[in-house]
Amino acid sequence: MSSTVQQPTQKASTAAPIVHRRRQVEPIYWFFLFPAIAVFTLLITYPAIEGMTMSFTNSMGFGDFSWIGFRNYIALFRDENILASYGFTFLFAFVTVILVNAIAFFLALGLTSKIKFTNPLRAIFVIPMVISAIIYSYVFKFLFNNSLTAFGEMIGSQTLSTSLLANENWAWFAVVIVTVWGSVPSAMLIYIAGFMTVPGEVYEASSIDGTSPWQNLIHITLPLVAGYVGINMIIGFKNYLAVYDQIKGLTDGGPGTATRSVAFTIFKGFEGGDYAYQMANAAVFFIITLIIALLQLRLTRGGTSA
């Protein structure tokens, strides 16, 4: 009895080779893209390049100038007022971003819970978003100089009986308070959007296990909205580094130079004829903020590229 062994046969691949075709771009896209690029180049890119170039000169912003190399940059790191403005700016941005995100997070948590009148409360809390920063800064300036001092005299507080804006030790914190008041609504809306993406079934499952609200917050809510926390931290820190309106409206950089941010110092320098010197300051500040933004993006992505 003979047996035949059948050899397995491989089927020939009939799959057609994958051809990567280049996507055809409709002309209408270029019609909208080119004007935007032209406007961005004219209003942003060209002035930035020209400003970087002028930072190597002794230009006052008008008239003749001569090239002086890196003298402006060397002088920056020896200027105590410039270094103080960087110290104030980073301290202000760090404290403000922590306070804004903490307050906005818990407000959003409350406004997404099962309480009454959530929609009217949301409308009330976003009112600062529709008011210009310079306007509400002047309003708070009146409150600090008049209402708060009157309250301090009434309760016998020596610290509050004089305006915080005139106190070198507390003026910076007054600027923080006003900035927090105006910045919380936008951060709160981002957190509300984040909380609404969390499935309700997750909390239902955790309630079966008998977890407490605090455990839900730490082990469920925070991990699921971590991306929104990162967004708020990056956007907020970048904006607070460029603070100007609140300082202009509240202290005008005073008392003395106690509340001069980098942005405020740059604009004041333009007014005083230090155009090239402050352009060098702006260039250094741009590089620093760019590095910080890249580091923040890397940290929020967990050190991995998307």
KEMARLO-733179 format. One line per field, with one value per residue: residue number from 1; residue in three letters; chain; x, y negated, z negated of N, C-alpha, C in turn. Coordinates in steps of 0.001 Angstrom, whole numbers, plus 500000, padded with zeros to 6 digits. Last residue first. Example, Ala and Ser with C-alpha at 12.3 -4.5 7.8 and 13.67 -1.06 7.14 Angstrom:
pos: 2  1
code: Ser  Ala
unit: A  A
n.east: 512850  513190
n.north: 502250  505690
n.up: 492920  492200
ca.east: 513670  512300
ca.north: 501060  504500
ca.up: 492860  492200
c.east: 512900  513200
c.north: 499970  503300
c.up: 492130  492200
END
This chain:
pos: 306  305  304  303  302  301  300  299  298  297  296  295  294  293  292  291  290  289  288  287  286  285  284  283  282  281  280  279  278  277  276  275  274  273  272  271  270  269  268  267  266  265  264  263  262  261  260  259  258  257  256  255  254  253  252  251  250  249  248  247  246  245  244  243  242  241  240  239  238  237  236  235  234  233  232  231  230  229  228  227  226  225  224  223  222  221  220  219  218  217  216  215  214  213  212  211  210  209  208  207  206  205  204  203  202  201  200  199  198  197  196  195  194  193  192  191  190  189  188  187  186  185  184  183  182  181  180  179  178  177  176  175  174  173  172  171  170  169  168  167  166  165  164  163  162  161  160  159  158  157  156  155  154  153  152  151  150  149  148  147  146  145  144  143  142  141  140  139  138  137  136  135  134  133  132  131  130  129  128  127  126  125  124  123  122  121  120  119  118  117  116  115  114  113  112  111  110  109  108  107  106  105  104  103  102  101  100  99  98  97  96  95  94  93  92  91  90  89  88  87  86  85  84  83  82  81  80  79  78  77  76  75  74  73  72  71  70  69  68  67  66  65  64  63  62  61  60  59  58  57  56  55  54  53  52  51  50  49  48  47  46  45  44  43  42  41  40  39  38  37  36  35  34  33  32  31  30  29  28  27  26  25  24  23  22  21  20  19  18  17  16  15  14  13  12  11  10  9  8  7  6  5  4  3  2  1
code: Ala  Ser  Thr  Gly  Gly  Arg  Thr  Leu  Arg  Leu  Gln  Leu  Leu  Ala  Ile  Ile  Leu  Thr  Ile  Ile  Phe  Phe  Val  Ala  Ala  Asn  Ala  Met  Gln  Tyr  Ala  Tyr  Asp  Gly  Gly  Glu  Phe  Gly  Lys  Phe  Ile  Thr  Phe  Ala  Val  Ser  Arg  Thr  Ala  Thr  Gly  Pro  Gly  Gly  Asp  Thr  Leu  Gly  Lys  Ile  Gln  Asp  Tyr  Val  Ala  Leu  Tyr  Asn  Lys  Phe  Gly  Ile  Ile  Met  Asn  Ile  Gly  Val  Tyr  Gly  Ala  Val  Leu  Pro  Leu  Thr  Ile  His  Ile  Leu  Asn  Gln  Trp  Pro  Ser  Thr  Gly  Asp  Ile  Ser  Ser  Ala  Glu  Tyr  Val  Glu  Gly  Pro  Val  Thr  Met  Phe  Gly  Ala  Ile  Tyr  Ile  Leu  Met  Ala  Ser  Pro  Val  Ser  Gly  Trp  Val  Thr  Val  Ile  Val  Val  Ala  Phe  Trp  Ala  Trp  Asn  Glu  Asn  Ala  Leu  Leu  Ser  Thr  Ser  Leu  Thr  Gln  Ser  Gly  Ile  Met  Glu  Gly  Phe  Ala  Thr  Leu  Ser  Asn  Asn  Phe  Leu  Phe  Lys  Phe  Val  Tyr  Ser  Tyr  Ile  Ile  Ala  Ser  Ile  Val  Met  Pro  Ile  Val  Phe  Ile  Ala  Arg  Leu  Pro  Asn  Thr  Phe  Lys  Ile  Lys  Ser  Thr  Leu  Gly  Leu  Ala  Leu  Phe  Phe  Ala  Ile  Ala  Asn  Val  Leu  Ile  Val  Thr  Val  Phe  Ala  Phe  Leu  Phe  Thr  Phe  Gly  Tyr  Ser  Ala  Leu  Ile  Asn  Glu  Asp  Arg  Phe  Leu  Ala  Ile  Tyr  Asn  Arg  Phe  Gly  Ile  Trp  Ser  Phe  Asp  Gly  Phe  Gly  Met  Ser  Asn  Thr  Phe  Ser  Met  Thr  Met  Gly  Glu  Ile  Ala  Pro  Tyr  Thr  Ile  Leu  Leu  Thr  Phe  Val  Ala  Ile  Ala  Pro  Phe  Leu  Phe  Phe  Trp  Tyr  Ile  Pro  Glu  Val  Gln  Arg  Arg  Arg  His  Val  Ile  Pro  Ala  Ala  Thr  Ser  Ala  Lys  Gln  Thr  Pro  Gln  Gln  Val  Thr  Ser  Ser  Met
unit: A  A  A  A  A  A  A  A  A  A  A  A  A  A  A  A  A  A  A  A  A  A  A  A  A  A  A  A  A  A  A  A  A  A  A  A  A  A  A  A  A  A  A  A  A  A  A  A  A  A  A  A  A  A  A  A  A  A  A  A  A  A  A  A  A  A  A  A  A  A  A  A  A  A  A  A  A  A  A  A  A  A  A  A  A  A  A  A  A  A  A  A  A  A  A  A  A  A  A  A  A  A  A  A  A  A  A  A  A  A  A  A  A  A  A  A  A  A  A  A  A  A  A  A  A  A  A  A  A  A  A  A  A  A  A  A  A  A  A  A  A  A  A  A  A  A  A  A  A  A  A  A  A  A  A  A  A  A  A  A  A  A  A  A  A  A  A  A  A  A  A  A  A  A  A  A  A  A  A  A  A  A  A  A  A  A  A  A  A  A  A  A  A  A  A  A  A  A  A  A  A  A  A  A  A  A  A  A  A  A  A  A  A  A  A  A  A  A  A  A  A  A  A  A  A  A  A  A  A  A  A  A  A  A  A  A  A  A  A  A  A  A  A  A  A  A  A  A  A  A  A  A  A  A  A  A  A  A  A  A  A  A  A  A  A  A  A  A  A  A  A  A  A  A  A  A  A  A  A  A  A  A  A  A  A  A  A  A  A  A  A  A  A  A  A  A  A  A  A  A  A  A  A  A  A  A
n.east: 504444  507182  507443  507310  504713  503682  504456  507189  507099  505883  507811  509941  508826  508486  511153  512153  510589  511427  514113  513774  512459  514427  516312  514785  514285  516902  517316  515421  516545  518653  517331  515836  515669  513844  511734  509934  511368  511350  508716  508684  510436  509112  506861  508072  509148  507606  507959  507451  509471  510641  508551  505704  505515  504405  501844  499946  497529  497818  500296  499777  497808  499203  501368  502906  504150  503917  501261  501182  502651  501050  498641  499418  500400  498229  496196  497353  497548  494849  494146  495502  494218  491770  492286  493660  491515  489404  490646  492158  491266  488437  487870  488822  486909  484518  485429  484167  482641  482266  480212  481555  482926  480846  480115  482395  482224  479905  480340  483493  484664  484105  483542  486056  486907  485166  485993  488598  487984  486667  488768  490392  488639  488260  490877  491789  490957  491899  494661  495203  494660  496603  499020  499005  499284  501846  503339  502955  504234  506635  506126  503031  501152  499245  498011  497593  497034  495577  496656  498605  497215  493898  491429  489113  489126  491438  490687  488576  490045  491635  489693  488673  491212  493113  491755  489754  491259  492383  490182  489769  492105  491648  489463  490852  492862  491401  487964  485573  484836  485842  484390  482101  482084  480459  477871  477564  477667  475299  473345  474000  473441  471186  472087  474347  476171  479060  480201  480862  482859  484887  485316  486388  488677  490092  490380  492113  494383  494997  495605  497770  499727  500026  500995  503523  504820  504627  506069  508598  509123  509068  511053  513339  513275  513681  516255  517697  517248  518497  521173  522934  524461  523098  523020  525573  525645  523776  524998  527325  527738  527805  527256  526753  524790  522334  520102  516509  515013  515673  518198  520799  523184  522822  521720  519039  518328  517810  515502  513828  513705  512409  509982  508930  508610  506676  504390  503450  504317  503690  500930  500190  501064  499559  497005  497196  497681  495275  493158  494219  494887  492274  491412  492721  493243  495758  495855  498147  499912  499643  501320  500224  500939  500367  497700  497880  498384  500920  500268  500346  502359  501535  502820  502902  501617  502676  501052  501669  500804  500848
n.north: 437795  438846  438717  437424  436888  434628  432821  432604  431401  428976  427868  427558  425684  423506  422968  422155  419847  418226  417812  416499  414155  412983  412337  410484  408477  407534  406529  404529  402917  401876  400586  398585  396671  394586  394852  396534  398903  399293  399960  402439  403876  403801  405314  407818  408315  406199  404465  403959  402313  399924  397870  399918  399756  400362  399424  400664  401225  401048  402295  404821  405726  405663  407590  410742  412926  414951  415564  417074  419349  420334  420971  422952  424909  425392  426194  428579  430123  430458  431984  434343  435241  436338  438867  438432  436989  438958  441269  440807  438357  438475  440875  440250  438310  439821  443341  446506  448833  450180  448675  446398  447235  447424  444750  443624  444804  443934  441367  440598  437371  435082  433199  432456  430871  428706  427725  426914  424803  423110  422428  420847  418668  417810  417038  414532  412464  413295  413410  410689  409786  411220  410298  407660  408128  409144  406883  405370  406136  404787  402149  400707  399589  401503  401644  398659  399039  400768  403284  403071  402404  402760  401971  402167  399668  399682  401643  400372  398354  399923  400981  398621  397345  398855  401175  400029  398815  401147  402460  400739  401134  403817  403784  402577  404289  406537  406203  408710  411251  412737  412152  413933  416547  416762  416449  418753  420677  420050  420740  423604  424564  424700  427352  430075  432424  430890  428942  427030  428275  428428  425765  425063  426635  425457  422762  422956  424176  422437  420041  420814  421523  419197  417407  418398  418215  415512  414275  415386  414394  411582  411069  411891  410087  407723  408127  407994  405276  404065  404834  405860  407785  408878  406707  406369  408421  407479  405147  406186  407747  405181  402696  400608  397601  395383  392591  392737  394826  396491  396104  398527  399819  403374  405815  405519  405396  408129  408480  406740  408103  410435  409316  408098  410581  412062  410237  408902  410384  413030  412838  412075  414347  416389  415510  415604  418478  419831  419372  420465  422993  424035  423906  425948  428910  431217  434690  436734  439162  442552  445327  448471  451695  454298  456584  459950  462491  464733  468101  470323  473114  476389  479110  482268  485300  488422  491441  494756  498065  501192
n.up: 480756  478722  475205  472803  472201  473143  471268  471906  474414  473837  472130  473909  475663  473906  473213  475695  476082  473978  474818  477266  476410  474828  476771  478244  476370  476010  478541  478394  476476  478034  480119  478601  476496  476378  474644  475845  475730  472965  472548  473865  472154  469710  470314  470785  468235  465711  462852  460186  459171  459706  457995  457521  461188  463638  463417  461834  463428  466205  466645  465622  467380  469875  469607  469719  470877  469073  469340  471709  470939  468879  470323  472157  470328  468617  470381  471364  469001  468440  470615  470029  467741  467433  466420  463971  462528  462312  461004  458731  457583  457681  456407  453863  453180  453119  452612  453743  454040  456336  457338  458049  460304  462126  462268  463377  465900  467027  467932  469410  469907  471244  469363  468478  470683  470586  468109  468759  470469  468700  466956  468545  468829  466050  464959  465714  464077  461569  462076  462340  459744  458268  459412  458584  455865  455839  456383  454072  451757  451474  452085  452188  453714  453956  451535  449709  446201  444722  444820  442771  440475  439731  438626  439948  441232  442752  444601  445933  447173  448839  450549  451813  452837  454139  454949  456580  458602  459667  460673  462876  464326  464989  466641  468867  469639  470425  471322  470867  471307  469199  466874  467240  466540  464289  465326  466852  464852  463517  465428  465531  462922  461219  458959  459650  460283  461842  463250  461413  459899  461788  462302  459806  459802  461980  461322  459085  460276  462378  460982  459311  461246  462719  460737  460048  462596  463313  461173  461601  464165  463719  461768  463231  465355  463945  462972  465343  465917  463732  464015  466714  467746  469785  471592  472604  474456  476265  477203  478401  480636  483092  483957  486742  486507  487926  488425  487789  485267  483301  482563  483020  482876  483609  483289  483427  486068  486512  485030  486504  488955  488112  487245  489559  491121  489560  489214  491480  493715  493058  492734  495338  496782  495662  496436  499255  499567  498772  500489  502813  502116  502062  504669  506058  504126  504483  504541  502977  504692  503964  503693  504293  503556  505954  505497  504716  505277  504807  505225  502622  502292  501376  499725  501265  500290  500630  500911  500253  501050  500000
ca.east: 503148  506662  507356  508621  505334  503544  503044  506800  507718  505245  506468  510080  509214  507327  510195  512712  510514  510036  513815  514473  511808  513171  516658  515309  513160  516157  518164  515244  515362  518928  518198  515216  516565  514893  512883  509537  511046  512611  509230  507896  510730  510432  506696  507324  510038  507816  508253  506526  509164  510650  509910  506501  505961  505761  502740  501123  497590  496627  500068  500796  497506  498024  501604  501959  504012  505258  501672  500497  503095  502416  498682  498831  501242  499516  496039  497005  498741  495697  493581  495828  495603  491806  491547  494335  492801  489240  489859  492465  492696  489159  487462  489491  488324  484698  485002  485204  482626  483402  479915  480627  483698  481594  479144  482048  483425  479965  479681  482234  484825  484550  482410  485215  487595  485182  484620  488395  488757  485938  487621  490901  489076  487164  490193  492240  490638  490479  493914  495402  493878  495176  498646  498947  498067  500750  503359  502392  502940  506603  507074  503909  502254  499955  498960  497361  497739  495187  495582  498984  498178  495033  492673  489466  487992  491327  491816  488295  489000  492278  490457  487806  490137  493505  492935  489398  490401  493261  490825  488730  491838  492816  489253  489687  493246  492269  489373  486059  484336  486387  485693  481996  482822  481894  478427  477499  478709  476576  473509  474139  474791  471598  471131  473835  474708  478399  479821  479878  481569  484413  484782  485161  487624  489818  489576  490765  493736  494596  494557  496505  499296  499555  499696  502475  504733  504021  504666  507902  509016  508206  509648  512979  513133  512431  515139  517668  516794  517071  520405  521948  525081  523391  521793  525079  526550  523525  523691  527429  527005  527977  528063  526788  526024  522809  521266  517789  514928  514372  517197  519669  522885  523160  523184  519608  518601  518948  516702  514160  514284  513758  510819  509325  509533  508003  505049  503191  504449  505068  501756  499907  501571  501020  497328  496989  498684  496530  493032  493608  495970  493077  490778  493224  492348  495267  495753  496827  499964  499340  501047  500731  500349  501283  498335  497600  497683  500295  500917  499578  502140  501844  502004  503657  501347  502793  501616  501079  501667  500000
ca.north: 438289  438091  439455  437687  438024  435814  433189  433173  432714  429902  428167  428449  427003  424098  423387  423339  420955  418707  418440  417784  415070  413419  413276  411690  409227  408106  407620  405589  403681  402572  401727  399531  397833  394520  394060  395145  398333  398997  398725  401328  403722  403185  403911  407153  408194  407462  404364  404803  403574  400914  397962  398752  399352  400835  398784  400071  401227  400501  400927  403981  405621  404828  406164  409855  411705  414422  414797  415777  418520  419892  419989  421694  424365  424991  424980  427484  429721  429752  430639  433596  434763  434962  438762  439095  436364  437676  441340  442000  438645  437312  440684  441298  437935  438762  442027  445477  448094  450615  450065  446319  446965  448629  445731  443274  445000  445328  441524  441372  438556  436224  433721  433266  432108  429558  428212  428029  425938  423662  423187  422139  419420  418287  418259  415711  412393  413002  414642  411581  409268  411346  411714  407945  407471  410068  407980  404897  406734  406212  402887  401488  398714  401127  402698  399402  398395  399355  402980  403474  401449  403449  401666  403319  400042  398728  401859  401581  397992  399133  401878  399511  396699  397555  401283  400820  397991  400110  403003  400904  399804  403466  404270  401945  402947  406605  406011  407394  410281  412988  411499  412494  416217  416944  415445  417445  420648  419879  419337  422727  424631  423415  426503  429005  432359  431825  430139  426667  427983  429657  426619  424435  426944  426897  423134  422386  424767  423804  420074  420351  422478  420397  417195  418301  419486  416527  413950  415608  415838  412213  410779  412537  411522  407891  408052  409263  406319  403836  405326  404852  406983  409767  407226  405405  408473  408739  405068  405325  408339  406588  402803  401972  398314  396313  393412  392093  393886  396703  395586  397770  398839  401988  405767  405753  404126  407478  409251  406455  406756  410521  410082  407269  409515  412586  410972  408321  408928  412649  413277  411183  413011  416431  415653  414315  417477  419992  418889  419130  422035  424011  423002  424565  428057  430084  433465  436131  437850  441452  444120  447279  450454  453446  455550  458587  461762  463502  466881  469584  471727  475425  477886  481114  484073  487234  490271  493456  496879  500000
ca.up: 481192  479845  476451  473345  471521  474003  471307  470615  474260  474766  471633  472760  476173  474574  472178  475034  477033  473989  473532  477231  477351  474206  475700  478887  476932  474879  478070  479397  476113  476772  480414  479532  476438  477393  474216  475641  477036  473650  471957  474400  473578  469837  469941  471857  469388  466412  464284  460954  458487  460792  458534  457100  459858  463359  464390  461174  461964  465580  467107  464994  465954  469634  469832  469037  471678  469322  468160  471642  472069  468587  469251  472634  471398  468068  469580  472264  469737  467480  470497  471242  467635  467937  467673  465091  462881  463001  462235  459532  457726  458209  457804  454640  453271  454116  452127  453684  452783  455517  456939  456916  459083  461759  461797  462001  465077  466596  466642  469422  469048  472055  470124  467599  470335  471782  468270  467824  470979  469839  466455  468076  470014  466910  464529  466462  465494  461756  461783  463477  460866  457964  459512  460015  456342  455543  457354  455342  452060  451138  452926  451325  453322  455168  451872  450950  447316  444660  445760  444127  440998  440341  437922  439119  440400  441640  443712  445163  446208  447787  449688  451046  452086  453608  454095  455398  457742  459119  459484  461856  463767  464183  465277  468237  469213  469250  471631  470455  472276  470531  467083  467504  467757  464120  464415  467511  465887  462835  465003  466702  463465  461795  459651  458810  460318  460934  464012  462428  459297  461159  463366  460281  458835  461931  462484  458942  459103  462684  462001  458733  460225  463409  461375  459028  461867  464172  461429  460340  463966  464717  461489  461976  465628  464692  462026  464616  466842  463973  462875  466329  466691  468668  470979  471617  473303  475567  476535  477222  479510  482758  482737  486235  486846  486906  488755  488095  486396  483930  481642  483543  481829  483934  483412  482100  485390  487170  484683  485117  488907  488692  486320  488413  491529  489875  488132  490156  493700  493358  491609  494210  497103  495553  495012  498562  499924  498049  499116  502876  502335  500848  503719  506172  504893  503708  505333  502926  504073  504863  502928  504974  503053  505173  506312  504249  506336  504306  505722  503605  501936  502443  499687  500817  501047  499777  501609  499840  501203  500000
c.east: 503285  505375  506800  508608  506675  504228  502783  505333  507281  505805  505750  508718  509370  507640  508985  511745  511038  509863  512399  514153  512450  512423  515397  515669  513636  515006  517503  516124  515014  517748  518464  516083  516073  515880  514022  510731  510677  512390  510543  508356  509976  510794  508020  507159  509336  508752  508506  506741  508288  510244  509902  507981  505463  506250  504196  502004  498734  496735  498890  500609  498516  497749  500407  502350  503074  505202  503099  500987  502462  502946  500081  498952  500717  500384  497363  496900  498490  496962  494350  495316  496011  493214  491555  493629  493530  490569  489875  491693  492955  490613  488251  489123  489113  486157  485168  484605  483711  483503  481023  480241  482794  482375  479837  481016  483121  481168  479752  481646  483507  484708  482806  484042  486737  485850  484522  486980  488590  486668  486850  489760  489624  487613  489101  491497  490950  490100  492428  494656  494000  494321  497147  498536  497894  499412  502191  502333  502354  505318  507016  504822  503264  501139  499802  498444  497594  495937  495182  497934  498572  495976  493884  490785  488343  490207  491810  489422  488633  491263  491137  488602  489368  492456  493274  490578  490060  492478  491780  489334  490751  492645  490475  489509  492099  492636  490201  487545  484771  485973  486279  483366  482739  482696  479943  478107  478739  477734  474846  474224  474984  473029  471817  472886  474199  476891  479195  479504  480490  483038  484232  484506  486312  488642  489194  489864  492301  493925  494077  495360  497928  499098  499173  501098  503591  503839  503979  506411  508351  508034  508735  511523  512739  512204  513805  516525  516688  516492  518901  521072  524116  524132  522089  523831  526053  524419  523414  526102  527036  527121  528220  527733  525997  524079  521636  518889  516322  514140  515781  518738  521708  522931  523681  521129  519197  519336  517946  515389  514683  514446  512251  510230  509909  508991  506497  503952  504353  505278  503207  500780  501365  501603  498836  497336  498427  497512  494370  493475  495438  494217  491560  492633  492886  494421  495100  496826  498585  499339  500850  500326  501013  500602  499242  498370  497386  499678  500160  500300  501372  501505  502469  502745  502104  502598  501581  501793  500904  500877
c.north: 439002  438696  438574  438484  438408  437033  434371  433619  433387  431311  429154  428833  428009  425501  424064  423872  422244  419865  419015  418534  416454  414403  413848  412753  410523  408966  408319  406788  404736  403452  402556  400768  398933  395670  394008  394264  396858  398413  398313  399992  402534  402932  403168  405660  407448  407236  405756  404658  404494  402288  398841  398913  400289  400535  399134  399261  400388  400362  400299  402524  404726  404641  405319  408391  410696  413099  414280  414926  417135  419000  419454  420610  423015  424328  424487  426171  428556  429260  429805  432172  433948  434385  437350  438908  437098  437097  440008  442083  439744  437661  439543  441207  438977  438340  440987  444150  447051  449845  450598  447718  446883  448415  447018  444251  444714  445593  442944  441523  439320  437494  434888  433901  433022  430894  429128  428594  427142  424858  423836  423027  420783  419116  418712  416986  413654  412995  414424  412893  410190  410920  411884  409398  407707  409458  408937  406023  406319  406903  404387  402350  399429  400211  402328  400449  399272  398506  401507  403062  401781  402425  402391  403118  401197  399121  400931  401859  399184  398702  401117  400382  397677  396924  399954  400934  398735  399187  401994  401429  399858  402088  404027  402451  402265  405223  405981  407308  408863  411916  411695  411829  414727  416578  415550  416357  419297  419846  419087  421251  423688  423443  425250  428150  431340  431593  431200  427829  427707  429432  427911  425281  426230  427192  424605  422829  424264  424483  421495  420455  422087  421459  418460  418209  419454  417836  415051  415360  416174  413701  411552  412318  412277  409358  408243  409284  407651  404895  405144  405406  405933  409058  408027  405911  407545  408875  406326  405227  407459  407036  404245  402057  399690  396963  394325  393090  393306  395781  395789  397319  397960  401108  404359  405749  404318  406192  408618  407207  406385  409159  410165  408006  408591  411473  411321  408999  408360  411147  412863  411544  412048  415044  415667  414390  416115  418856  418930  418530  420611  423004  422931  423613  426623  429203  432365  434814  437203  440137  442966  446055  449271  452133  454701  457591  460333  462744  465666  468315  471035  474026  476909  479890  482909  486009  489082  492347  495639  498767
c.up: 482512  480315  477524  474630  472101  473398  472224  470650  472964  474606  472536  472195  475034  475091  472808  473983  476413  474962  473527  475941  477305  475105  475055  477853  477579  475376  476882  479061  477160  476365  479160  479725  477363  477363  475206  475293  476909  475030  472614  473835  474161  471294  470090  471561  470519  467590  464856  462451  459314  460264  459761  457457  458772  461966  464095  462102  461404  464078  466377  465389  465239  468142  469397  469251  471026  470082  468292  470475  472003  469699  469011  471575  471861  469133  469027  471502  470674  468171  469479  471194  468865  467860  468255  466433  464012  463455  462980  460846  458748  458515  458447  456111  454065  454276  453237  453238  452651  454210  456040  456425  457860  460465  461350  461423  463619  465704  466114  468031  469028  471232  471027  468354  469469  471494  469487  467912  470065  470438  467601  467594  469627  468110  465504  466115  466270  463237  462032  463289  462080  459150  459302  460254  457842  455936  457121  456370  453398  451572  452678  452196  452438  454878  453084  451183  448549  445678  445756  445140  442429  440956  438452  438380  439465  440684  442519  444169  445331  446725  448562  450076  451203  452705  453418  454430  456460  458192  458861  460557  462691  463558  464396  466813  468481  468736  470354  470758  471921  471535  468477  467692  468093  465369  464346  466639  466581  463826  464313  466324  464646  462336  460190  459636  459305  460967  463116  463340  460320  460533  462810  461372  459177  461005  462446  460089  458961  461498  462236  459744  459668  462414  462023  459674  460853  463422  462235  460514  462640  464459  462430  461622  464363  465053  462730  463604  466123  464907  463075  465204  466140  467542  469720  470906  472204  474337  475714  476464  478258  481581  482284  485040  486189  487398  487593  488409  486620  485098  482180  482419  482230  482707  483777  482114  484004  486451  485295  484654  487480  488637  486827  487426  490367  490217  488476  489020  492291  493223  491829  493011  495939  495800  494791  497075  499278  498317  498365  501473  502353  500966  502417  505156  504946  504612  504500  503691  504149  504094  503906  504163  503729  504795  505441  505096  505943  505466  505238  503991  503047  501963  500744  500803  500427  500640  500670  500549  500811  500000
END
